[in-house]
Structure formats: structure tokens, C-alpha cells
Amino acid sequence: MNYSYPIDETWATEEIVDVVNYFSLIEKAYEKGVEKQDLVAAYNRYKEIVPSKSEEKQLDKKFEKQSGYVPFRVIKKAKELSPRDIVKM
């Protein structure tokens, strides 16, 4: 990993940790797979921190530009799977 995660300096430390966890699970979905339930829980927490759809899109675009990983595709695939499935891109 040779990039940084998109974060907002106004977030509390716990929120930053939760957003970093979410983006790391997106990476993991591309690299080796992640349990859907873990990803969905992290995404739900991410949406609590970033409730605005436009802000979510901006952060996801920054992450995609830096990493090459597309959060939207991972979440879309996760929604299509059964609860116990592994999300693997």
C-alpha cells in the first residue's frame, strides 16, 4: 500500500479509525475476500459518519484514484450475496 486513505480532519479519532477500517475491508475484498457481514457492518458505520451521498461519492472517488479499488462495486456485490458469503472481487 503506497497511498493514504481519504479522511476529514474534523472527524473524531474513533470515526477516523472506523473509516480506515471500512476502506481496509474494501482493499481486502479485492485482495483476498472479506466476510459480507463484516463489510456491511463497516459500511453502515461509514454511512453514520458520512451520511451525505455526495460526500460519500467524493471520498470513494479519492480512494479509487489513489488505490484503484472501487468501493461502490464492492458494496453493490455485497448486497447481492447471502449473509454468510465472502465478498471477493
Number of C-alpha atoms within 10 A of each C-alpha: 6 5 9 11 17 18 15 12 8 8 13 11 10 9 18 19 12 17 24 18 17 22 22 14 24 27 21 18 23 17 12 11 16 20 17 24 16 15 24 17 12 21 22 13 17 20 14 11 16 19 12 11 10 10 11 17 14 13 18 19 18 17 21 16 12 15 15 12 21 19 24 15 12 20 17 10 14 22 13 10 12 11 13 10 14 18 26 17 17
